[in-house]
Amino acid sequence: MGMRTTHLVQTFVLKRKRLSPGEQIQAPTASGALKRAEAMAGRTPGTAALSIVADDETGELESATILGRFGEVPDDFAESLGG
């Protein structure tokens, strides 16, 4: 059972005046995810850089960490990561 860490940028878009998840973009490193999220925040209402650790075989989520938030991110976003 091997664990794999994935770094993502989650964008947020406005739908019916509410923030909703948009595109997810994979980044090679945590610092890369932070830089990309910060850069994209100027083009979207908000972004978050994430580090996800999951079981490589089953895909089961071990942990999800928000590395940074830029712009508008839903208040309950951190809670929704835990499932």
PyMOL CGO cylinders between C-alpha atoms (Angstrom):
from pymol import cmd
from pymol.cgo import CYLINDER

trace = [
    CYLINDER, 0.00, 0.00, 0.00, 1.76, 3.15, -1.23, 0.3, 1, 1, 1, 1, 1, 1,
    CYLINDER, 1.76, 3.15, -1.23, 0.68, 6.69, -0.56, 0.3, 1, 1, 1, 1, 1, 1,
    CYLINDER, 0.68, 6.69, -0.56, 0.73, 9.28, -3.32, 0.3, 1, 1, 1, 1, 1, 1,
    CYLINDER, 0.73, 9.28, -3.32, 0.75, 13.05, -2.85, 0.3, 1, 1, 1, 1, 1, 1,
    CYLINDER, 0.75, 13.05, -2.85, -0.92, 15.17, -5.50, 0.3, 1, 1, 1, 1, 1, 1,
    CYLINDER, -0.92, 15.17, -5.50, -0.81, 18.96, -5.65, 0.3, 1, 1, 1, 1, 1, 1,
    CYLINDER, -0.81, 18.96, -5.65, -3.82, 20.72, -7.14, 0.3, 1, 1, 1, 1, 1, 1,
    CYLINDER, -3.82, 20.72, -7.14, -5.19, 24.15, -7.85, 0.3, 1, 1, 1, 1, 1, 1,
    CYLINDER, -5.19, 24.15, -7.85, -8.96, 24.36, -7.36, 0.3, 1, 1, 1, 1, 1, 1,
    CYLINDER, -8.96, 24.36, -7.36, -10.65, 27.32, -9.04, 0.3, 1, 1, 1, 1, 1, 1,
    CYLINDER, -10.65, 27.32, -9.04, -13.97, 28.80, -8.00, 0.3, 1, 1, 1, 1, 1, 1,
    CYLINDER, -13.97, 28.80, -8.00, -16.56, 30.37, -10.27, 0.3, 1, 1, 1, 1, 1, 1,
    CYLINDER, -16.56, 30.37, -10.27, -19.77, 32.27, -9.62, 0.3, 1, 1, 1, 1, 1, 1,
    CYLINDER, -19.77, 32.27, -9.62, -22.95, 30.35, -10.49, 0.3, 1, 1, 1, 1, 1, 1,
    CYLINDER, -22.95, 30.35, -10.49, -26.25, 31.98, -9.58, 0.3, 1, 1, 1, 1, 1, 1,
    CYLINDER, -26.25, 31.98, -9.58, -24.41, 34.39, -7.28, 0.3, 1, 1, 1, 1, 1, 1,
    CYLINDER, -24.41, 34.39, -7.28, -22.79, 31.52, -5.34, 0.3, 1, 1, 1, 1, 1, 1,
    CYLINDER, -22.79, 31.52, -5.34, -19.20, 30.30, -5.40, 0.3, 1, 1, 1, 1, 1, 1,
    CYLINDER, -19.20, 30.30, -5.40, -18.92, 26.84, -6.93, 0.3, 1, 1, 1, 1, 1, 1,
    CYLINDER, -18.92, 26.84, -6.93, -15.90, 24.65, -7.69, 0.3, 1, 1, 1, 1, 1, 1,
    CYLINDER, -15.90, 24.65, -7.69, -14.52, 25.17, -11.17, 0.3, 1, 1, 1, 1, 1, 1,
    CYLINDER, -14.52, 25.17, -11.17, -11.55, 23.60, -12.89, 0.3, 1, 1, 1, 1, 1, 1,
    CYLINDER, -11.55, 23.60, -12.89, -8.93, 21.51, -11.05, 0.3, 1, 1, 1, 1, 1, 1,
    CYLINDER, -8.93, 21.51, -11.05, -5.38, 21.79, -12.32, 0.3, 1, 1, 1, 1, 1, 1,
    CYLINDER, -5.38, 21.79, -12.32, -2.60, 19.45, -11.23, 0.3, 1, 1, 1, 1, 1, 1,
    CYLINDER, -2.60, 19.45, -11.23, 0.78, 20.97, -10.28, 0.3, 1, 1, 1, 1, 1, 1,
    CYLINDER, 0.78, 20.97, -10.28, 4.12, 19.14, -9.96, 0.3, 1, 1, 1, 1, 1, 1,
    CYLINDER, 4.12, 19.14, -9.96, 5.00, 20.58, -6.52, 0.3, 1, 1, 1, 1, 1, 1,
    CYLINDER, 5.00, 20.58, -6.52, 3.39, 22.33, -3.56, 0.3, 1, 1, 1, 1, 1, 1,
    CYLINDER, 3.39, 22.33, -3.56, 5.18, 25.58, -4.37, 0.3, 1, 1, 1, 1, 1, 1,
    CYLINDER, 5.18, 25.58, -4.37, 4.09, 25.22, -8.01, 0.3, 1, 1, 1, 1, 1, 1,
    CYLINDER, 4.09, 25.22, -8.01, 0.47, 24.85, -6.89, 0.3, 1, 1, 1, 1, 1, 1,
    CYLINDER, 0.47, 24.85, -6.89, 0.76, 27.97, -4.72, 0.3, 1, 1, 1, 1, 1, 1,
    CYLINDER, 0.76, 27.97, -4.72, 2.29, 30.04, -7.52, 0.3, 1, 1, 1, 1, 1, 1,
    CYLINDER, 2.29, 30.04, -7.52, -0.27, 28.89, -10.06, 0.3, 1, 1, 1, 1, 1, 1,
    CYLINDER, -0.27, 28.89, -10.06, -3.19, 29.49, -7.68, 0.3, 1, 1, 1, 1, 1, 1,
    CYLINDER, -3.19, 29.49, -7.68, -1.97, 33.00, -6.93, 0.3, 1, 1, 1, 1, 1, 1,
    CYLINDER, -1.97, 33.00, -6.93, -1.53, 33.79, -10.62, 0.3, 1, 1, 1, 1, 1, 1,
    CYLINDER, -1.53, 33.79, -10.62, -4.96, 32.40, -11.56, 0.3, 1, 1, 1, 1, 1, 1,
    CYLINDER, -4.96, 32.40, -11.56, -6.73, 34.33, -8.79, 0.3, 1, 1, 1, 1, 1, 1,
    CYLINDER, -6.73, 34.33, -8.79, -6.64, 37.42, -10.99, 0.3, 1, 1, 1, 1, 1, 1,
    CYLINDER, -6.64, 37.42, -10.99, -8.74, 35.64, -13.65, 0.3, 1, 1, 1, 1, 1, 1,
    CYLINDER, -8.74, 35.64, -13.65, -11.24, 33.84, -11.40, 0.3, 1, 1, 1, 1, 1, 1,
    CYLINDER, -11.24, 33.84, -11.40, -13.20, 34.86, -8.31, 0.3, 1, 1, 1, 1, 1, 1,
    CYLINDER, -13.20, 34.86, -8.31, -10.94, 32.63, -6.19, 0.3, 1, 1, 1, 1, 1, 1,
    CYLINDER, -10.94, 32.63, -6.19, -8.50, 29.74, -6.09, 0.3, 1, 1, 1, 1, 1, 1,
    CYLINDER, -8.50, 29.74, -6.09, -7.05, 27.35, -3.53, 0.3, 1, 1, 1, 1, 1, 1,
    CYLINDER, -7.05, 27.35, -3.53, -3.81, 25.36, -3.63, 0.3, 1, 1, 1, 1, 1, 1,
    CYLINDER, -3.81, 25.36, -3.63, -4.16, 21.85, -2.20, 0.3, 1, 1, 1, 1, 1, 1,
    CYLINDER, -4.16, 21.85, -2.20, -2.00, 18.92, -1.24, 0.3, 1, 1, 1, 1, 1, 1,
    CYLINDER, -2.00, 18.92, -1.24, -3.88, 15.60, -1.36, 0.3, 1, 1, 1, 1, 1, 1,
    CYLINDER, -3.88, 15.60, -1.36, -2.47, 12.34, 0.07, 0.3, 1, 1, 1, 1, 1, 1,
    CYLINDER, -2.47, 12.34, 0.07, -4.27, 9.18, -1.05, 0.3, 1, 1, 1, 1, 1, 1,
    CYLINDER, -4.27, 9.18, -1.05, -3.66, 5.45, -1.18, 0.3, 1, 1, 1, 1, 1, 1,
    CYLINDER, -3.66, 5.45, -1.18, -2.14, 4.66, -4.56, 0.3, 1, 1, 1, 1, 1, 1,
    CYLINDER, -2.14, 4.66, -4.56, -4.02, 1.34, -4.90, 0.3, 1, 1, 1, 1, 1, 1,
    CYLINDER, -4.02, 1.34, -4.90, -7.48, 2.08, -3.53, 0.3, 1, 1, 1, 1, 1, 1,
    CYLINDER, -7.48, 2.08, -3.53, -7.65, 5.85, -4.07, 0.3, 1, 1, 1, 1, 1, 1,
    CYLINDER, -7.65, 5.85, -4.07, -8.80, 6.27, -0.46, 0.3, 1, 1, 1, 1, 1, 1,
    CYLINDER, -8.80, 6.27, -0.46, -8.15, 9.79, 0.81, 0.3, 1, 1, 1, 1, 1, 1,
    CYLINDER, -8.15, 9.79, 0.81, -5.65, 9.96, 3.68, 0.3, 1, 1, 1, 1, 1, 1,
    CYLINDER, -5.65, 9.96, 3.68, -5.49, 13.75, 4.05, 0.3, 1, 1, 1, 1, 1, 1,
    CYLINDER, -5.49, 13.75, 4.05, -6.18, 16.98, 2.22, 0.3, 1, 1, 1, 1, 1, 1,
    CYLINDER, -6.18, 16.98, 2.22, -4.39, 20.19, 3.16, 0.3, 1, 1, 1, 1, 1, 1,
    CYLINDER, -4.39, 20.19, 3.16, -5.13, 23.69, 1.93, 0.3, 1, 1, 1, 1, 1, 1,
    CYLINDER, -5.13, 23.69, 1.93, -1.75, 25.26, 1.18, 0.3, 1, 1, 1, 1, 1, 1,
    CYLINDER, -1.75, 25.26, 1.18, -3.15, 28.68, 0.32, 0.3, 1, 1, 1, 1, 1, 1,
    CYLINDER, -3.15, 28.68, 0.32, -6.31, 30.60, -0.58, 0.3, 1, 1, 1, 1, 1, 1,
    CYLINDER, -6.31, 30.60, -0.58, -6.49, 33.50, -2.99, 0.3, 1, 1, 1, 1, 1, 1,
    CYLINDER, -6.49, 33.50, -2.99, -9.53, 35.66, -3.68, 0.3, 1, 1, 1, 1, 1, 1,
    CYLINDER, -9.53, 35.66, -3.68, -12.93, 34.33, -2.70, 0.3, 1, 1, 1, 1, 1, 1,
    CYLINDER, -12.93, 34.33, -2.70, -13.07, 30.74, -1.44, 0.3, 1, 1, 1, 1, 1, 1,
    CYLINDER, -13.07, 30.74, -1.44, -16.25, 29.29, 0.12, 0.3, 1, 1, 1, 1, 1, 1,
    CYLINDER, -16.25, 29.29, 0.12, -16.21, 29.32, 3.93, 0.3, 1, 1, 1, 1, 1, 1,
    CYLINDER, -16.21, 29.32, 3.93, -17.09, 25.62, 4.09, 0.3, 1, 1, 1, 1, 1, 1,
    CYLINDER, -17.09, 25.62, 4.09, -14.46, 24.52, 1.55, 0.3, 1, 1, 1, 1, 1, 1,
    CYLINDER, -14.46, 24.52, 1.55, -12.05, 23.14, 4.17, 0.3, 1, 1, 1, 1, 1, 1,
    CYLINDER, -12.05, 23.14, 4.17, -14.86, 21.09, 5.75, 0.3, 1, 1, 1, 1, 1, 1,
    CYLINDER, -14.86, 21.09, 5.75, -15.91, 19.65, 2.38, 0.3, 1, 1, 1, 1, 1, 1,
    CYLINDER, -15.91, 19.65, 2.38, -12.41, 18.22, 1.81, 0.3, 1, 1, 1, 1, 1, 1,
    CYLINDER, -12.41, 18.22, 1.81, -12.77, 15.78, 4.67, 0.3, 1, 1, 1, 1, 1, 1,
    CYLINDER, -12.77, 15.78, 4.67, -15.78, 14.15, 3.04, 0.3, 1, 1, 1, 1, 1, 1,
]
cmd.load_cgo(trace, "trace")
